């Protein structure tokens, strides 16, 4: 997977895929550790420091498109099950993505191309140690991947040019939300935040239109379904992904009513159950 910018490119290579996706922000850089020795209190010693390069750190923020969504969500979640053929379709396959902690997630390689400095760096054995998915009404759906790795960068000797990804983007206006089996139309948007170090820790911030009926303090199951509305996608499966979150517990109400207009108020939930994702592809080849 290649993330293309005007002065920087990033290619994320998995076992079967590498292709271009757009991004709005990128901070990938070498991780550095510093061992410093201070001068003695009398001031008669030398001050020394040893710098050691120890891998990769940083993040990538990218909008989800029809072509990149299966791979990006796979990297965020950490694993992908075997493809299942969708009945009554020609060539449609469903993948179940499961949330795994950092140490159990699949690895990928990352190539950084700084065009201004004419250098390419290869970071091997990278993983996603956290992610943030933001869905807001009438805005593009965006995914932030926090990336880490222990291998220091090496020079990448190749000069391939990858085709830019220009597929249709998912938008929060076409997302629907189901709470305990019933569709809820008061949700304006949400942000799913997951940290994957030393186990998985997930929170969900729900922004809802404040009305007479409010969301429950305990939600057994919340389902997020995002679709593209172009009719050419077979049975609407190709242009769709679905995230299922189970057992949410309200931990904070951040509502602050200080005006007479419509209030968009956030609720903060802790996820004590499982998080899984369904994505669809027109190929039986693994998305990993």
Backbone bond lengths (Angstrom), bond angles and torsions (degrees), N, CA, C in turn:
res aa  C-N    CA-C-N  psi(-1)  N-CA   C-N-CA  omega(-1)  CA-C   N-CA-C  phi
1 X - - - 1.459 - - 1.509 108.71 -
2 X 1.293 116.56 128.85 1.454 121.73 -178.25 1.510 110.27 -114.20
3 X 1.313 115.72 127.43 1.455 121.23 178.85 1.517 107.24 -105.19
4 X 1.313 117.23 117.95 1.459 122.46 -166.65 1.510 111.14 -108.51
5 X 1.311 117.36 129.62 1.447 122.28 173.82 1.513 109.60 -128.79
6 X 1.315 117.89 -179.54 1.452 120.28 -175.47 1.517 111.60 -72.82
7 X 1.331 119.82 -31.66 1.450 121.47 -178.61 1.520 112.61 -127.80
8 X 1.321 117.09 9.47 1.450 120.73 -178.71 1.516 109.24 -154.57
9 X 1.328 116.12 140.57 1.454 121.21 174.32 1.511 108.37 -126.44
10 X 1.339 115.17 145.27 1.452 120.40 174.31 1.515 108.28 -130.17
11 X 1.309 116.76 127.53 1.452 122.43 178.31 1.521 107.95 -112.27
12 X 1.327 117.68 124.30 1.448 122.20 174.05 1.511 107.59 -107.20
13 X 1.333 116.19 118.74 1.455 121.94 -173.81 1.526 109.71 -109.19
14 X 1.328 115.31 122.73 1.453 120.98 171.81 1.525 108.00 -107.42
15 X 1.324 116.52 -173.06 1.458 119.57 -175.65 1.522 112.47 -63.00
16 X 1.335 117.98 -31.72 1.454 120.76 -173.36 1.523 114.37 -120.65
17 X 1.331 119.14 -10.32 1.458 119.80 -169.94 1.521 112.46 -137.67
18 X 1.311 113.70 148.30 1.462 123.04 164.95 1.522 105.99 -160.18
19 X 1.331 116.67 117.68 1.455 119.44 -179.20 1.514 109.96 -156.73
20 X 1.317 114.28 166.71 1.454 123.79 -170.87 1.522 111.29 -82.21
21 X 1.335 116.56 132.88 1.469 120.65 168.91 1.525 108.57 -133.88
22 X 1.329 117.62 151.33 1.471 119.40 178.54 1.520 111.17 -76.00
23 X 1.309 116.75 156.75 1.464 119.86 173.13 1.511 110.40 -144.07
24 X 1.321 115.80 154.19 1.462 121.09 -179.53 1.514 112.19 -104.31
25 X 1.337 117.62 -17.46 1.460 121.32 178.98 1.522 109.30 -154.86
26 X 1.329 116.28 144.47 1.467 120.65 178.99 1.520 109.03 -151.26
27 X 1.338 117.29 128.39 1.461 121.68 -178.93 1.530 111.05 -130.41
28 X 1.324 117.56 29.34 1.460 120.66 -177.70 1.530 109.70 -65.40
29 X 1.337 115.62 131.49 1.461 120.39 -179.12 1.529 108.76 -156.93
30 X 1.328 115.27 167.93 1.457 120.18 177.71 1.524 110.25 -72.63
31 X 1.324 115.99 135.32 1.464 120.73 173.30 1.523 108.54 -79.45
32 X 1.330 116.13 137.57 1.466 121.35 -175.49 1.524 109.33 -129.76
33 X 1.331 116.00 134.19 1.462 120.67 171.82 1.532 108.35 -110.07
34 X 1.342 116.38 146.07 1.463 121.75 -174.25 1.520 109.49 -125.84
35 X 1.337 115.25 122.00 1.464 121.47 173.37 1.518 107.24 -105.29
36 X 1.330 116.65 113.52 1.457 121.14 -172.91 1.523 111.40 -116.96
37 X 1.335 116.07 136.37 1.459 122.53 177.15 1.523 108.25 -115.13
38 X 1.325 116.79 118.81 1.454 121.72 -177.58 1.537 110.66 -86.03
39 X 1.330 115.16 155.98 1.467 120.56 175.22 1.527 109.95 -68.28
40 X 1.293 116.41 154.57 1.463 120.32 179.21 1.522 110.24 -64.70
41 X 1.328 116.53 164.66 1.457 121.14 -175.19 1.522 112.39 -64.73
42 X 1.365 115.74 -26.25 1.463 118.66 178.24 1.520 112.08 -76.87
43 X 1.326 117.24 -12.86 1.453 120.03 178.04 1.502 115.16 83.18
44 X 1.363 118.14 14.19 1.454 119.29 -177.55 1.531 112.21 -103.07
45 X 1.306 117.86 16.29 1.461 120.68 178.87 1.518 111.27 -114.56
46 X 1.335 115.40 176.50 1.457 121.10 179.07 1.527 110.16 -100.52
47 X 1.297 114.99 151.70 1.462 121.26 177.77 1.529 108.13 -102.81
48 X 1.323 116.83 121.50 1.450 120.83 -174.34 1.529 109.80 -126.96
49 X 1.333 115.11 158.05 1.462 120.80 176.41 1.514 109.19 -150.12
50 X 1.313 115.92 140.37 1.463 122.19 176.37 1.524 107.77 -116.40
51 X 1.317 115.52 122.34 1.459 121.32 179.47 1.520 108.72 -101.00
52 X 1.341 115.87 128.65 1.453 120.97 179.93 1.524 109.30 -124.37
53 X 1.339 116.42 125.13 1.453 121.35 175.81 1.520 108.79 -80.28
54 X 1.332 116.44 129.14 1.464 118.83 -171.40 1.516 113.42 -135.37
55 X 1.333 117.72 33.94 1.445 119.07 172.76 1.513 113.66 125.12
56 X 1.329 116.35 -142.97 1.463 122.75 -174.78 1.521 109.17 -132.54
57 X 1.325 115.48 148.64 1.459 122.41 174.46 1.523 107.70 -147.46
58 X 1.318 116.40 169.84 1.460 120.38 179.17 1.515 111.59 122.07
59 X 1.331 116.05 -170.16 1.464 120.14 -176.44 1.522 110.23 -146.48
60 X 1.314 114.42 164.13 1.464 123.18 173.55 1.517 107.78 -131.51
61 X 1.336 117.40 130.02 1.465 122.70 175.38 1.517 107.61 -111.68
62 X 1.335 117.19 122.55 1.452 119.99 -174.22 1.523 110.82 -140.62
63 X 1.329 118.01 142.71 1.465 120.15 171.45 1.520 109.79 -73.99
64 X 1.324 117.09 148.89 1.461 121.16 179.25 1.524 109.60 -87.39
65 X 1.342 116.38 129.25 1.456 122.09 177.77 1.519 109.01 -117.52
66 X 1.324 115.86 169.82 1.453 119.87 -178.54 1.525 111.86 -61.64
67 X 1.335 117.44 -31.57 1.454 120.13 -178.33 1.513 114.53 -85.43
68 X 1.323 117.82 -31.11 1.466 120.65 -173.53 1.520 114.27 -96.87
69 X 1.329 118.14 -17.72 1.458 121.02 -173.40 1.529 114.13 -56.62
70 X 1.356 120.09 -48.18 1.471 118.46 -179.49 1.522 113.27 -56.66
71 X 1.332 117.61 -44.90 1.462 120.53 -177.58 1.522 111.84 -71.63
72 X 1.344 117.63 -42.91 1.462 120.17 -178.47 1.521 111.59 -64.60
73 X 1.330 117.58 -42.85 1.460 119.80 178.42 1.519 111.44 -69.32
74 X 1.329 117.34 -31.64 1.469 120.31 173.79 1.521 110.68 -62.51
75 X 1.333 118.01 -44.22 1.463 121.00 178.39 1.522 110.67 -63.88
76 X 1.337 117.34 -38.97 1.463 120.57 -179.80 1.523 111.44 -67.04
77 X 1.313 117.49 -44.75 1.464 121.16 -176.20 1.517 111.96 -75.09
78 X 1.338 117.74 -42.02 1.456 120.31 175.39 1.503 115.88 115.72
79 X 1.350 119.06 -22.57 1.466 120.16 -179.90 1.516 109.53 -154.84
80 X 1.336 115.18 157.38 1.465 121.54 178.50 1.517 109.02 -133.93
81 X 1.333 116.45 134.73 1.451 120.89 176.11 1.516 111.65 -78.22
82 X 1.323 116.54 -178.98 1.458 121.69 178.96 1.527 110.18 -71.54
83 X 1.336 117.35 148.95 1.466 119.59 -179.90 1.524 111.63 -68.73
84 X 1.332 115.80 142.94 1.461 122.75 177.26 1.521 108.14 -119.50
85 X 1.322 116.70 125.06 1.465 121.01 -178.16 1.526 110.29 -67.25
86 X 1.329 116.22 135.03 1.459 121.99 178.33 1.521 108.27 -86.24
87 X 1.309 116.83 118.03 1.462 120.66 -178.00 1.524 111.31 -62.76
88 X 1.340 116.00 151.83 1.455 124.46 -179.24 1.516 113.18 63.74
89 X 1.326 117.01 21.55 1.456 121.59 173.45 1.524 108.57 -121.82
90 X 1.333 116.81 165.05 1.467 120.56 -178.91 1.523 111.85 -83.07
91 X 1.312 115.93 -48.98 1.470 119.24 -174.54 1.521 110.87 -150.26
92 X 1.337 116.46 46.47 1.456 120.92 -176.91 1.520 109.93 -107.52
93 X 1.363 116.33 134.17 1.464 121.91 -178.67 1.522 109.45 -129.87
94 X 1.324 114.91 141.54 1.460 121.67 179.44 1.525 109.68 -107.02
95 X 1.341 116.30 137.34 1.454 122.68 178.15 1.525 109.21 -118.83
96 X 1.312 116.00 136.34 1.455 122.15 175.31 1.526 108.46 -100.71
97 X 1.321 116.96 119.62 1.461 122.49 179.95 1.521 108.73 -104.73
98 X 1.330 116.56 131.24 1.464 121.32 -177.93 1.519 110.47 -115.73
99 X 1.324 116.08 142.21 1.457 121.56 -179.72 1.524 110.09 -78.69
100 X 1.343 115.90 123.68 1.458 121.61 -179.73 1.525 109.72 -124.61
101 X 1.350 117.98 151.89 1.469 120.25 174.97 1.523 110.85 -67.53
102 X 1.312 115.20 167.02 1.460 122.06 -173.37 1.519 112.61 -53.71
103 X 1.340 117.54 -47.11 1.457 120.42 -173.41 1.524 113.14 -68.83
104 X 1.339 118.19 -18.69 1.465 121.45 -179.21 1.523 113.02 -101.44
105 X 1.319 117.82 -7.41 1.465 121.20 -175.88 1.525 111.11 -75.56
106 X 1.323 115.54 155.15 1.461 121.12 177.94 1.527 110.62 -70.65
107 X 1.336 115.33 151.29 1.470 122.40 -179.43 1.526 111.00 -96.02
108 X 1.314 115.43 161.22 1.461 122.27 173.24 1.518 108.37 -148.85
109 X 1.323 116.64 164.94 1.458 122.44 176.84 1.524 109.71 -104.38
110 X 1.305 115.43 148.19 1.455 121.16 -177.61 1.523 109.35 -127.28
111 X 1.313 116.16 129.94 1.467 122.27 178.41 1.517 108.77 -116.06
112 X 1.313 116.48 125.64 1.463 121.87 179.73 1.520 109.76 -110.50
113 X 1.315 115.97 129.37 1.464 122.48 -178.69 1.522 108.50 -121.10
114 X 1.335 116.34 104.48 1.455 121.39 175.12 1.525 108.04 -90.32
115 X 1.317 116.58 101.45 1.466 119.67 -173.78 1.524 112.21 -65.48
116 X 1.325 117.16 -31.67 1.462 119.54 -178.36 1.520 111.64 -68.35
117 X 1.345 117.80 -30.48 1.466 120.53 -178.72 1.523 112.64 -104.18
118 X 1.341 116.72 2.27 1.469 121.82 177.42 1.526 112.50 55.20
119 X 1.327 117.02 43.59 1.456 119.56 177.21 1.518 110.61 -133.28
120 X 1.334 114.61 148.47 1.459 121.40 175.47 1.512 108.30 -124.52
121 X 1.334 116.13 132.18 1.454 121.04 179.80 1.525 109.54 -118.32
122 X 1.318 115.51 141.31 1.454 122.52 177.84 1.522 109.40 -111.98
123 X 1.330 116.22 122.80 1.465 122.93 174.00 1.522 107.43 -110.88
124 X 1.311 117.42 116.11 1.460 121.58 -178.17 1.526 110.45 -97.88
125 X 1.335 115.30 154.95 1.460 121.02 174.96 1.508 114.58 66.13
126 X 1.332 118.12 39.52 1.473 121.14 179.73 1.527 110.39 -83.39
127 X 1.323 115.07 155.39 1.457 122.48 173.92 1.526 109.18 -139.76
128 X 1.335 116.02 163.76 1.463 122.09 174.18 1.523 107.95 -96.05
129 X 1.331 117.06 116.04 1.472 120.01 -179.43 1.526 113.22 -97.02
130 X 1.320 116.62 5.32 1.452 121.38 175.24 1.520 109.65 175.77
131 X 1.327 116.16 155.93 1.461 119.21 177.48 1.514 109.90 -150.33
132 X 1.336 114.58 162.33 1.458 122.23 178.07 1.518 108.37 -138.48
133 X 1.324 116.85 119.80 1.453 122.88 178.48 1.520 108.51 -107.72
134 X 1.345 116.88 123.96 1.459 121.49 -177.77 1.521 110.32 -118.43
135 X 1.327 115.45 124.99 1.463 122.17 177.27 1.524 107.58 -125.48
136 X 1.326 116.68 116.99 1.465 122.10 177.82 1.513 109.10 -130.42
137 X 1.307 116.14 144.06 1.461 121.26 -177.94 1.528 110.79 -58.29
138 X 1.340 115.57 132.36 1.472 123.86 177.06 1.529 112.89 67.09
139 X 1.347 117.54 19.41 1.461 121.14 173.88 1.529 109.42 -127.05
140 X 1.325 115.66 156.75 1.459 119.94 177.11 1.527 110.29 -65.45
141 X 1.328 116.32 140.94 1.461 121.17 175.83 1.522 108.04 -73.99
142 X 1.343 116.66 126.05 1.463 120.64 -176.03 1.527 111.09 -122.95
143 X 1.326 114.28 146.30 1.457 122.05 179.77 1.525 109.19 -125.80
144 X 1.338 115.89 128.14 1.457 121.43 175.34 1.526 108.81 -106.60
145 X 1.327 116.52 124.49 1.461 122.58 178.65 1.522 109.13 -109.30
146 X 1.340 117.07 120.19 1.463 122.01 172.69 1.527 107.54 -89.84
147 X 1.322 116.18 120.87 1.463 121.78 -170.35 1.520 110.42 -111.94
148 X 1.331 115.80 139.18 1.459 121.03 176.33 1.532 108.66 -139.79
149 X 1.329 115.39 161.78 1.460 121.50 177.67 1.512 109.92 -172.66
150 X 1.317 116.07 156.16 1.460 120.44 -175.12 1.516 113.46 -102.48
151 X 1.328 118.48 -13.22 1.466 120.83 -177.14 1.522 110.26 -84.64
152 X 1.336 117.73 130.69 1.473 119.90 176.63 1.518 110.95 -67.49
153 X 1.314 115.81 158.72 1.460 120.79 -177.35 1.519 111.40 -71.16
154 X 1.318 115.24 146.16 1.461 122.21 172.81 1.530 108.35 -126.76
155 X 1.324 116.10 163.10 1.465 120.56 -179.79 1.525 109.35 -73.22
156 X 1.317 116.51 130.95 1.463 121.63 178.94 1.519 108.18 -97.39
157 X 1.349 118.65 116.48 1.462 120.87 -167.49 1.519 115.06 -86.44
158 X 1.321 120.35 -5.37 1.454 120.60 -171.80 1.523 111.48 -95.90
159 X 1.325 115.36 163.64 1.470 119.71 -174.90 1.528 111.31 -133.88
160 X 1.342 117.72 37.94 1.454 119.69 179.08 1.529 110.81 -64.25
161 X 1.323 115.29 150.30 1.455 121.97 174.16 1.516 107.24 -114.67
162 X 1.329 116.51 122.69 1.451 121.67 -176.41 1.525 109.95 -99.42
163 X 1.330 115.08 148.34 1.453 120.67 179.64 1.522 110.30 -71.16
164 X 1.317 115.85 133.45 1.455 120.92 -177.52 1.529 111.03 -69.85
165 X 1.328 116.84 136.07 1.456 122.45 176.87 1.524 109.54 -79.02
166 X 1.342 115.78 123.54 1.470 120.02 -177.69 1.526 111.09 -132.97
167 X 1.326 117.12 27.95 1.453 120.63 -178.17 1.517 112.73 -73.24
168 X 1.323 115.22 169.26 1.456 121.79 -179.29 1.528 111.02 -62.78
169 X 1.324 116.42 140.28 1.464 121.68 -177.13 1.529 111.06 -98.09
170 X 1.318 115.53 144.96 1.454 120.59 174.29 1.527 109.63 -72.24
171 X 1.341 115.21 145.34 1.452 121.51 -178.47 1.522 109.61 -130.49
172 X 1.327 116.11 142.40 1.450 120.36 -178.27 1.515 114.19 -63.47
173 X 1.334 117.88 -20.41 1.451 120.60 178.26 1.515 113.12 -68.52
174 X 1.345 117.30 -19.16 1.459 121.54 179.91 1.523 111.90 -104.79
175 X 1.324 117.18 18.66 1.465 121.32 177.94 1.520 109.80 -98.59
176 X 1.334 116.31 145.19 1.462 121.83 177.03 1.523 108.77 -126.54
177 X 1.333 115.98 155.82 1.459 121.63 -173.84 1.526 109.21 -131.86
178 X 1.319 115.98 132.45 1.460 122.23 178.30 1.522 109.06 -120.95
179 X 1.341 116.96 126.31 1.460 122.81 179.83 1.522 108.61 -115.68
180 X 1.331 115.16 117.86 1.477 121.66 -179.09 1.523 111.90 52.29
181 X 1.343 115.79 38.61 1.454 121.03 175.47 1.505 115.80 89.35
182 X 1.339 119.24 -1.35 1.456 122.31 -178.80 1.529 109.69 -120.76
183 X 1.331 115.73 133.53 1.460 119.99 -179.98 1.519 110.68 -68.25
184 X 1.335 116.07 135.83 1.455 122.13 179.33 1.526 108.72 -116.57
185 X 1.335 116.48 120.62 1.462 121.09 -177.01 1.521 112.66 -100.99
186 X 1.329 117.63 4.51 1.465 120.49 178.83 1.524 113.12 -89.32
187 X 1.342 117.39 -7.09 1.470 120.36 -178.33 1.524 109.14 -78.79
188 X 1.320 115.80 121.97 1.465 122.44 179.25 1.524 111.28 -84.78
189 X 1.317 117.16 -30.35 1.458 122.21 -179.48 1.511 109.80 173.64
190 X 1.322 115.10 175.96 1.466 119.06 179.13 1.523 109.93 -156.54
191 X 1.333 114.11 163.24 1.460 121.91 176.47 1.525 108.27 -132.25
192 X 1.321 116.25 122.30 1.458 122.96 178.32 1.522 108.08 -101.79
193 X 1.335 117.41 120.54 1.465 122.78 -176.47 1.525 108.74 -120.44
194 X 1.327 116.71 125.80 1.461 121.78 -179.13 1.518 110.60 -131.15
195 X 1.333 116.75 131.59 1.454 123.92 170.64 1.523 107.52 -109.13
196 X 1.334 117.36 135.74 1.463 120.07 -169.45 1.523 113.82 -117.11
197 X 1.328 117.83 6.58 1.456 120.50 177.96 1.526 110.12 -85.11
198 X 1.347 116.78 134.85 1.468 122.49 -179.55 1.532 110.42 56.79
199 X 1.314 116.39 50.25 1.452 121.85 -175.44 1.519 111.05 94.03
200 X 1.316 116.37 173.63 1.464 120.88 -179.68 1.515 110.48 -102.27
201 X 1.324 115.82 135.18 1.467 123.21 177.11 1.526 107.43 -129.11
202 X 1.331 116.48 117.91 1.460 121.19 -171.58 1.518 110.62 -125.58
203 X 1.332 115.34 136.09 1.459 122.50 173.39 1.523 109.15 -127.05
204 X 1.315 115.77 152.73 1.460 121.70 178.08 1.525 108.68 -129.34
205 X 1.342 115.42 122.08 1.463 121.17 174.89 1.518 107.53 -100.36
206 X 1.322 117.00 118.41 1.464 122.15 -178.80 1.526 108.80 -108.06
207 X 1.328 116.81 123.61 1.461 121.78 174.06 1.522 107.79 -100.09
208 X 1.317 115.68 117.69 1.453 119.19 -177.89 1.516 110.31 -124.21
209 X 1.337 114.83 154.70 1.461 121.30 174.62 1.520 107.41 -75.35
210 X 1.323 116.79 121.80 1.460 121.32 -174.59 1.528 110.46 -74.10
211 X 1.330 115.10 112.68 1.459 121.71 178.91 1.525 109.04 -132.17
212 X 1.329 115.17 -169.93 1.464 119.24 -178.00 1.524 112.04 -64.43
213 X 1.346 116.39 -40.44 1.467 120.72 179.13 1.514 109.12 -91.37
214 X 1.325 117.11 129.47 1.455 121.18 -177.45 1.528 109.70 -115.98
215 X 1.318 115.69 169.83 1.456 120.63 179.82 1.527 110.32 -75.86
216 X 1.336 117.18 149.87 1.466 119.32 179.99 1.523 111.57 -71.83
217 X 1.334 116.19 157.01 1.453 120.52 178.16 1.527 111.83 -70.15
218 X 1.312 117.71 -31.37 1.460 122.55 177.67 1.524 109.15 -120.40
219 X 1.314 116.29 123.14 1.461 122.40 -179.95 1.526 107.94 -114.50
220 X 1.321 115.87 121.24 1.459 119.68 -179.05 1.523 111.47 -72.95
221 X 1.329 117.52 -39.11 1.464 120.07 -179.62 1.516 110.02 -153.61
222 X 1.316 115.56 131.65 1.463 122.60 175.12 1.519 108.40 -123.79
223 X 1.326 116.58 129.52 1.464 122.02 -179.20 1.517 109.81 -118.60
224 X 1.339 115.92 127.98 1.468 122.92 177.25 1.523 107.60 -108.84
225 X 1.327 117.10 123.30 1.464 121.61 178.75 1.513 108.75 -122.00
226 X 1.331 116.93 121.18 1.464 122.40 178.42 1.522 108.67 -114.61
227 X 1.353 116.22 132.22 1.459 121.23 -176.72 1.518 110.92 -130.66
228 X 1.332 114.18 154.32 1.451 121.63 166.67 1.527 107.24 -100.74
229 X 1.318 117.20 143.30 1.462 120.71 -170.14 1.521 114.17 -95.21
230 X 1.322 118.15 2.51 1.457 120.33 179.59 1.528 109.57 -69.66
231 X 1.337 117.63 126.34 1.458 121.55 -173.97 1.526 113.67 -70.95
232 X 1.319 118.38 -11.17 1.465 118.54 -176.66 1.523 112.35 -74.57
233 X 1.336 118.14 -13.12 1.460 120.02 -179.52 1.525 109.17 -79.55
234 X 1.309 115.86 122.95 1.452 122.18 -172.51 1.523 112.10 -58.26
235 X 1.337 116.10 120.70 1.461 123.22 178.67 1.528 112.41 53.56
236 X 1.326 116.86 20.06 1.464 122.70 179.87 1.538 113.21 63.10
237 X 1.335 118.01 5.81 1.461 119.16 -176.85 1.533 111.27 -76.34
238 X 1.329 117.02 -40.59 1.464 119.54 -176.07 1.520 110.68 -61.59
239 X 1.328 117.33 -38.90 1.459 120.48 179.35 1.515 111.67 -95.54
240 X 1.346 117.31 52.55 1.456 119.60 -177.54 1.522 110.33 -153.49
241 X 1.348 116.12 148.03 1.458 120.97 164.50 1.519 108.04 -141.92
242 X 1.328 115.58 153.52 1.461 120.91 -176.36 1.530 109.67 -135.20
243 X 1.328 116.86 129.78 1.463 122.88 178.98 1.530 108.07 -114.56
244 X 1.317 116.52 128.81 1.461 122.22 179.21 1.525 109.23 -114.72
245 X 1.332 116.10 125.46 1.459 122.83 -178.59 1.524 108.16 -121.97
246 X 1.316 116.82 130.40 1.468 120.18 -174.95 1.524 111.47 -117.75
247 X 1.315 114.45 145.45 1.465 125.90 174.96 1.533 111.73 57.61
248 X 1.326 114.87 78.92 1.457 122.06 176.77 1.524 109.37 -102.04
249 X 1.331 115.05 138.80 1.459 121.91 -179.13 1.527 108.67 -123.28
250 X 1.328 117.32 126.30 1.459 121.29 179.91 1.527 110.10 -68.98
251 X 1.337 116.23 126.44 1.459 120.39 178.84 1.523 112.43 -116.96
252 X 1.343 117.55 -15.05 1.464 118.16 -179.18 1.525 109.70 -162.22
253 X 1.341 115.54 138.44 1.460 122.42 173.91 1.523 107.27 -112.57
254 X 1.350 116.23 109.38 1.468 121.16 -175.78 1.523 112.40 -94.07
255 X 1.322 117.55 18.32 1.459 121.32 -177.96 1.528 111.06 -65.81
256 X 1.329 115.54 132.57 1.464 121.60 177.34 1.527 108.22 -136.36
257 X 1.321 116.15 97.45 1.465 121.15 -175.54 1.523 109.08 -89.02
258 X 1.340 116.49 108.54 1.459 119.91 179.46 1.523 112.18 -135.42
259 X 1.350 117.20 22.25 1.451 119.88 176.68 1.523 109.11 -150.93
260 X 1.315 115.67 167.56 1.462 121.29 -176.30 1.518 112.48 -93.31
261 X 1.340 118.57 -5.57 1.456 121.90 -179.47 1.528 110.33 -82.35
262 X 1.330 115.12 -177.69 1.459 120.76 177.32 1.522 110.02 -61.08
263 X 1.318 116.92 131.29 1.462 122.04 -175.84 1.529 109.17 -103.07
264 X 1.346 115.84 124.72 1.456 121.87 172.77 1.525 106.24 -100.36
265 X 1.338 116.78 105.88 1.458 120.59 -169.94 1.532 110.59 -114.92
266 X 1.350 117.52 136.93 1.463 120.87 -178.09 1.532 113.22 -93.13
267 X 1.318 114.62 143.06 1.455 123.29 170.83 1.516 108.13 -120.10
268 X 1.331 115.87 141.13 1.462 121.11 -177.84 1.528 108.86 -112.12
269 X 1.345 115.42 120.74 1.458 121.37 -178.87 1.530 110.21 -115.64
270 X 1.329 114.87 145.57 1.467 121.48 170.17 1.521 108.29 -98.78
271 X 1.337 116.24 135.09 1.459 121.42 -178.27 1.527 108.39 -95.66
272 X 1.336 116.24 113.28 1.459 120.51 -179.74 1.518 112.63 -101.89
273 X 1.326 117.34 -3.07 1.462 121.48 -179.86 1.513 112.18 -113.49
274 X 1.320 116.01 -158.41 1.463 122.43 -174.53 1.526 111.19 -83.48
275 X 1.338 115.02 154.15 1.461 123.19 173.37 1.525 107.50 -125.78
276 X 1.318 117.56 124.46 1.461 121.33 -179.97 1.518 109.49 -139.25
277 X 1.324 115.53 160.45 1.465 121.62 -176.12 1.526 109.75 -137.01
278 X 1.326 115.94 140.97 1.455 122.37 172.47 1.526 108.75 -111.31
279 X 1.333 116.05 129.09 1.456 120.83 173.60 1.525 107.92 -129.32
280 X 1.331 116.46 161.25 1.456 121.47 -175.92 1.523 109.37 -127.54
281 X 1.326 115.51 145.47 1.459 121.68 -178.43 1.515 109.03 -142.70
282 X 1.336 116.40 156.35 1.457 120.51 178.32 1.521 111.92 -97.45
283 X 1.295 117.89 20.72 1.464 121.90 177.03 1.506 109.78 -137.00
284 X 1.333 116.01 145.34 1.457 121.00 178.59 1.520 111.69 -83.12
285 X 1.349 116.05 -10.31 1.460 119.77 178.48 1.520 109.19 -63.88
286 X 1.333 116.63 139.70 1.464 120.79 -178.23 1.519 110.57 -57.60
287 X 1.346 116.64 143.17 1.464 120.71 179.06 1.523 110.96 -80.85
288 X 1.325 117.89 -11.10 1.461 121.09 -177.44 1.511 110.62 -78.10
